[in-house]
Amino acid sequence: MQDLRNDAARRLVVDSDGGIDDAAAVFWLCAQENLRVVAITAVGGSVPAQLAARNLRIVVEAAGRPDIPIYLGLDPSAPAPRTRRPVLIHGHDGLGDVGLGPPRTGPREDETAITVLARELGRGTDLLTLGPLSNVAAAIASGAATCDSRLTFMGGSARAGGNARPWAEANIAHDPGAAAAVLGAAWSSPPLMVGLDVTHKATLTRVELELLDRRRSPAAAFLREPLQVYGRAAGTFCAPGEIPCHDLLAAMVAVDTALVETEILPVAVDTGGSAAWGQTVVDLRELARRRPGGPDDGNASAEGTPVAVALRVHVAEFRHRVRAFWGDGSSEVAKGTNYPLVNRFC
């Protein structure tokens, strides 16, 4: 697997809605050597944008990276299907209502999230999004941004259905129009979609959750109580006793794409107000036609734009990295081996 600790020039900007799995992802990114998180922009989603910005300040300060600036962005306001704030999962404050103290400083006020994203996209800075795509869509619409960056986004689903709606994943459901605009932009390389197909497979088990109780790392000490709250309801669509940490997986994939196996497939977002409003419609027929003996009947043409859709994930390696992040020095997964893949296409 690619070791990006030798890539001193790697720059990343993160767009986040400030929930508990966002906190795990940002804390992990802060700890990566030779990865420069140049900015984090706050978007409304799990909580309103203003609260997301506050939460992100709390996280970077707890991670020992108060130098990373936080910029306030948008709350989704475009037409979207009706969804509820995930209070049961993230609490009212977005971090589990566990009594975390306020940050020492607030978000930067000299620039907005939109101007920062437009500038960094113009520079080719890699972009990781962990919430609705409202900020990114606005940056692209401003005309000041180019799409030369590598985009990794947590959101969507190819075959796993939805979580906020029957067919819509939460980050897409909060602002389907923004998602459609972002995916339809002229990216120099296909965006990488880390959706429910892999985040509901690469889960945290009892082993990882019990390790939090030992508080062997600053991350484990900070995340223990929020993840206890998160774990009470977040695993609804996962195997019994397991919970997803969607944004943590997406962060790891943004740094090392070898954690997942992808297929370049046409993807469109349903913006039509139907029961599937907010669905990422992934045309899996292209994948099926490439398989030996698969159908090739020249039926309807594909719609959507090319996206690198994560369909398979190295679960054991993900959990190994989580345990190491939480201070388990005894966790061993042999490097260079063929890690077991789950959720194969069939």
Residue pairs with C-beta under 8 A, 6 or more apart in sequence:
1 256
1 258
1 259
1 317
1 335
2 256
2 257
2 258
4 10
4 32
4 34
4 35
4 255
4 256
5 32
5 33
5 34
6 34
7 34
7 35
8 34
10 34
10 35
10 36
10 126
11 36
11 38
11 120
11 123
11 125
11 126
12 29
12 35
12 36
12 37
12 38
12 125
12 126
12 127
12 128
12 254
13 37
13 38
13 39
13 40
13 41
13 116
13 117
13 120
13 125
13 126
13 127
13 128
14 25
14 26
14 29
14 37
14 39
14 40
14 41
14 127
14 128
14 129
14 130
14 251
15 40
15 41
15 42
15 43
15 73
15 113
15 117
15 127
15 128
15 129
15 130
15 131
15 133
15 135
15 136
16 22
16 25
16 26
16 40
16 41
16 42
16 43
16 52
16 56
16 129
16 130
16 131
16 247
17 42
17 43
17 44
17 45
17 46
17 47
17 49
17 52
17 94
17 130
17 131
17 132
17 171
18 42
18 45
18 46
18 47
18 51
18 52
18 53
18 54
18 55
18 56
18 94
18 95
18 131
19 45
19 46
19 47
19 52
19 55
19 86
19 89
19 90
19 94
19 95
19 131
19 247
20 89
20 90
20 91
20 94
20 95
20 96
20 223
20 226
20 227
20 229
20 230
21 130
21 230
21 234
21 244
21 245
21 246
21 247
21 248
22 46
22 52
22 55
22 56
22 59
22 130
22 131
22 247
23 55
23 59
23 95
23 222
23 223
23 226
24 219
24 223
24 227
24 245
24 247
24 248
25 130
25 245
25 247
25 248
25 250
25 251
26 40
26 56
26 59
26 60
26 63
26 251
27 59
27 62
27 63
27 219
27 222
27 223
28 219
28 248
28 251
28 252
28 325
29 35
29 37
29 128
29 251
29 255
30 37
30 59
30 60
30 63
30 64
30 65
30 68
31 63
31 219
31 325
32 255
35 255
37 65
37 68
38 68
38 120
38 125
39 68
39 69
39 70
39 71
39 116
39 120
40 56
40 60
40 68
40 69
40 70
40 71
41 70
41 71
41 72
41 73
41 113
41 116
41 117
41 135
42 49
42 50
42 52
42 53
42 56
42 70
42 71
42 72
42 73
42 107
42 113
43 49
43 52
43 73
43 74
43 75
43 76
43 113
43 131
43 132
43 134
43 135
44 52
44 73
44 74
44 75
44 76
44 131
44 132
44 134
44 174
45 52
45 76
45 131
45 132
45 170
45 171
45 174
46 52
46 85
46 86
46 89
46 90
46 94
46 131
46 170
47 55
47 85
47 90
47 93
47 94
48 75
49 72
49 73
49 74
49 75
50 72
51 93
51 94
52 94
52 131
53 70
53 71
53 72
53 73
53 106
53 107
54 102
54 103
54 106
54 107
55 93
55 94
55 95
56 70
56 107
57 70
57 103
57 104
57 105
57 106
57 107
58 95
58 100
58 101
58 102
58 103
59 222
60 66
60 68
60 70
61 103
61 104
61 105
62 218
62 222
63 218
63 219
63 222
64 218
66 104
66 105
69 107
69 108
70 107
70 108
71 107
71 108
71 111
71 112
71 113
71 116
72 107
72 109
72 112
72 113
73 112
73 113
73 114
73 117
73 134
73 135
73 138
74 113
74 114
74 134
74 135
74 138
75 134
76 132
76 134
76 174
76 175
76 178
77 134
78 134
78 175
78 176
78 177
78 178
79 177
79 273
80 173
80 174
80 175
80 176
80 177
80 277
80 278
81 165
81 168
81 173
81 176
81 273
81 277
81 278
83 164
83 165
83 170
83 173
83 174
86 170
88 232
88 233
89 229
89 230
89 233
89 234
90 96
90 229
90 230
91 97
91 98
91 226
91 229
93 100
95 226
96 225
96 226
96 227
96 228
96 229
96 230
97 229
98 225
98 226
98 229
100 226
113 135
113 139
114 135
114 138
114 139
114 142
115 139
115 142
115 144
117 127
117 135
117 136
117 139
117 145
118 139
118 140
118 142
118 144
118 145
119 144
120 127
120 149
121 127
121 139
121 140
121 145
121 146
121 147
121 148
121 149
122 144
122 145
122 146
122 148
124 148
124 149
125 149
126 149
126 150
126 151
126 152
126 254
127 136
127 149
127 150
127 151
127 152
128 152
128 153
128 154
128 250
128 251
128 254
129 136
129 151
129 152
129 153
129 154
129 155
129 171
130 154
130 171
130 246
130 247
130 250
130 251
131 171
131 174
132 171
132 172
132 174
132 175
132 178
132 179
133 153
133 155
133 171
133 172
133 175
133 178
133 179
133 181
133 182
134 174
134 175
134 178
136 151
136 178
136 182
137 175
137 177
137 178
137 179
137 181
137 182
138 178
139 145
140 147
140 181
140 182
140 185
141 181
147 185
147 186
147 187
147 188
148 188
149 187
149 188
150 189
150 192
151 182
151 187
151 191
151 192
152 191
152 192
152 194
152 250
152 253
152 254
153 171
153 182
153 191
153 192
153 193
153 194
153 250
154 171
154 194
154 195
154 199
154 246
154 247
154 249
154 250
155 169
155 170
155 171
155 172
155 179
155 193
155 194
155 195
155 280
156 169
156 171
156 172
156 179
156 193
156 195
156 196
156 267
156 280
156 282
157 167
157 169
157 195
157 196
157 197
157 279
157 280
157 282
158 193
158 195
158 197
158 265
158 280
158 282
158 284
158 309
158 311
159 197
159 282
159 284
159 311
160 195
160 196
160 197
160 200
160 237
161 167
161 196
161 237
162 168
162 169
162 170
162 173
162 196
162 278
162 279
163 169
163 170
163 196
163 236
163 237
164 170
164 173
164 174
164 278
165 173
165 277
165 278
165 279
166 275
166 276
167 270
167 275
167 276
167 278
167 279
168 176
168 270
168 276
168 277
168 278
168 279
169 195
169 196
169 278
169 280
171 179
172 179
172 269
172 278
172 279
172 280
173 277
173 278
176 269
176 270
176 271
176 277
176 278
177 271
179 269
179 278
179 280
180 268
180 269
180 271
182 191
183 191
183 267
183 268
183 269
183 304
183 305
183 307
184 305
190 264
190 305
190 306
190 307
190 308
191 307
191 308
192 253
192 254
192 257
192 262
192 307
192 308
192 310
193 267
193 280
193 307
193 308
193 309
193 310
194 246
194 249
194 250
194 253
194 260
194 310
195 280
195 309
195 310
196 237
196 246
197 309
197 310
197 311
197 343
198 249
198 260
198 310
198 311
198 312
198 313
198 343
199 244
199 245
199 246
199 249
199 250
200 237
200 238
200 244
201 313
201 315
201 342
201 343
202 244
202 249
202 313
202 314
202 315
202 318
202 319
203 235
203 238
203 239
203 242
203 243
203 244
203 245
203 315
204 227
204 231
204 242
204 243
204 244
204 245
204 319
204 322
205 241
205 242
205 319
206 241
207 319
207 323
208 319
208 322
208 323
208 326
209 227
209 231
209 243
211 220
211 323
211 326
211 327
211 328
212 220
212 223
212 224
212 227
212 228
212 326
213 224
214 220
214 327
215 221
215 224
215 327
216 326
216 327
216 328
217 325
217 326
217 327
219 325
219 326
219 327
220 325
220 326
220 327
223 326
227 245
230 243
231 243
234 243
234 244
235 241
235 242
235 243
235 244
237 244
238 244
245 322
248 322
249 259
249 313
249 318
252 259
252 318
252 321
253 259
253 260
253 310
258 314
259 313
259 314
259 317
259 318
260 310
260 311
260 312
260 313
260 314
261 310
261 311
261 312
261 313
261 341
262 308
262 309
262 310
262 311
263 286
263 287
263 308
263 309
263 311
263 345
264 306
264 307
264 308
264 309
265 282
265 283
265 284
265 286
265 287
265 304
265 306
265 307
265 309
266 282
266 283
266 286
266 302
266 303
266 304
266 305
266 306
266 307
267 280
267 281
267 282
267 283
267 304
267 305
267 306
267 307
267 309
268 280
268 281
268 303
268 304
268 305
269 278
269 279
269 280
269 281
270 276
270 277
270 278
270 279
270 281
271 277
281 303
281 304
282 304
282 307
282 309
283 302
283 303
283 304
284 345
285 295
285 299
285 302
286 302
287 345
288 294
288 295
289 295
289 296
311 343
311 345
312 341
312 342
312 343
312 344
312 345
313 341
313 342
313 343
314 339
314 340
314 341
315 339
315 340
315 341
315 342
316 333
316 339
316 340
317 333
317 339
320 331
320 332
320 333
323 331
324 331
333 339
